[in-house]
Amino acid sequence: MQKNLFSMQDKVCVITGGSRGLGKAMARAFLHSGAKSVYVTARKAEECEQTAEELCDLAENGECVALPGDMSSGEGIIRFVKALGEREDHIDVLVNNAGTGWMASVEEFPEIGWDKVMDLNVKTPFFLTQQLLPLLKANAVPENRASVINIGSVAGIMGSAGSGVSYGTSKAAIHQLTRNLASLLADDNIRVNAIAPGRFHSKMTSLVEQDKEQYGQEIEMIPLHRWGHDEDIMGPALLLASNAGAYMTGEIITVDGGILLR
């Protein structure tokens, strides 16, 4: 039993925003732990295909499959779900990782920026989960529940709007959506949890990293004095996706180097 706690053996997984950053790291973790298939999706087909090829080369048995799609619209979600349904009769893990931000002052923040962030960060995870419910339920039993993992952020917990007023608001919303769905889907043998990362090395945070003064200030503020690496997201994702997290649902796990202690 203990030997197989973190096993992903035979599991079919879907990761949005899976072509790079945290999504790519989680895909690698699932494959290394024995997943049968990991579908990575993002808007840019070339990036998806490059990631799938790279991860397939690293995997011993499972396969990484590129299934590009635009998750920002209802039509795009339906097309993606249809394409996935033609390949699989069930999925075991869904990671809602795709997200975006928009920086502007309160006085100048545009409606288009607000809508873009709220749509992709909150609306898309809900409607994608909704549309994938038949596949999530298909193989889910009390001894082997399906798992939905939403990617939130410490920006949805802290009172600072340093990441942009709409971004933090959207992440607070995804945390509450996680709790609501966990309650609503428990009887369907689907667990729903969230990971709330702090600062990680990614394309989204590259501008901050290039500003040596701001970067140094942040490193000083974080109790563990560093940003997160790929491995730091891989462990919590495996916990929530595998039987190691079988008794967890509705949780928001912070992975932030202790920044919320400040």
HELIX and SHEET records of a PDB file:
HELIX    1   1 GLN A    2  ASN A    4  5                                   3    
HELIX    2   2 GLY A   21  HIS A   32  1                                  12    
HELIX    3   3 ALA A   45  LEU A   58  1                                  14    
HELIX    4   4 GLY A   74  GLY A   85  1                                  12    
HELIX    5   5 GLU A  111  MET A  118  1                                   8    
HELIX    6   6 ASP A  119  LYS A  123  3                                   5    
HELIX    7   7 THR A  124  ALA A  138  1                                  15    
HELIX    8   8 VAL A  154  GLY A  156  5                                   3    
HELIX    9   9 VAL A  165  LEU A  185  1                                  21    
HELIX   10  10 ALA A  186  ASP A  188  5                                   3    
HELIX   11  11 SER A  206  GLN A  210  1                                   5    
HELIX   12  12 LYS A  212  MET A  221  1                                  10    
HELIX   13  13 ASP A  230  ALA A  241  1                                  12    
HELIX   14  14 ASN A  243  GLY A  245  5                                   3    
HELIX   15  15 ILE A  259  LEU A  261  5                                   3    
SHEET    1   A 7 GLU A  63  ALA A  66  0                                        
SHEET    2   A 7 SER A  37  THR A  41  1                                        
SHEET    3   A 7 VAL A  12  THR A  16  1                                        
SHEET    4   A 7 VAL A  93  ASN A  96  1                                        
SHEET    5   A 7 ALA A 146  ILE A 151  1                                        
SHEET    6   A 7 ILE A 190  PRO A 197  1                                        
SHEET    7   A 7 ILE A 252  VAL A 255  1                                        
END                                                                             
